[in-house]
Amino acid sequence: LRFISAHTDSVTCLAMHPGGDLVATGQRGASPSVVVADTNTGVIVCRFETGPGFCGISAIDFSPDGSLLAFTAQDPANTLFVYYWQDGVLKAKLPSGPNKALSLAFSPDSKQLLQAGVDHFTMWYLRGKFLKSKRGIFGDFPVQALLAAAWLPDPDAGSEDADPAMVNGTAVMGAADGSIYKLDGRRVGDVVGEIHEAAITTMYAYAPFPTEEGEAACLCTGGKDGKIKLLAADLSVVSEVNLRDP
């Protein structure tokens, strides 16, 4: 067990580097900071200061290629920062909108960034030196808080049946009512209800692997109902653990 003493107030968000040895954390408080630390030694690798005018870091994520670190800071514009973190170079600093961001998730090719939050979601597109955004469209589905986001891998990736258009798989978001919103581009294409009995607060997507039940799971979700669930690519529940069980 190691302790990383890097913050001056409550830690509000966390993301692991794809290499597995580094962690990025954000905090609350005036002029909040983001810290990247080595999980093996506890040594702080680098620190990013937002400056005054912010009251906390609400969401954070590393790009899958490991080069970028994105985080949103709480101010009236919910400003998005994107860094080439190893060089300490700020790639972009842009307002993300009036509603609080609650989750960030890079696409597998590191060229898109999904932002989910209070009654909104936004797709950011990274094109060279530029970062552009397009607001997500709920369509006929309920507008509600989206607390978690992830990208499901394409089940055919690496095979002859793989669709080049599906290189990034499918983006999904966990909602306040326990359902999962499945995206088609930047529009909600489908909603799978009753995954959890309360808000889905966290998601983690990974390459499919068989569970003890024999089905391949590729998404882990956690909810306020105290349950952790493993889901297949079609978002059917493969297995679950109730942390409230004795």
Secondary structure by P-SEA (a helix, b strand, c coil): cccccccccccccccccccccbbbbbbbccbbbbbbbcccccccccccccccccccccccccccccccccccccccccbbbbbccccccccccccccccccccccccccccbbbbbcccbbbbbbbcccbbbbbbbbbcccccccccbbbbbcccccccccccccccccbbbbbccccbbbbbcccccccccccccccccccccccccccccccccccbbbbccccbbbbbccccccccccccccc
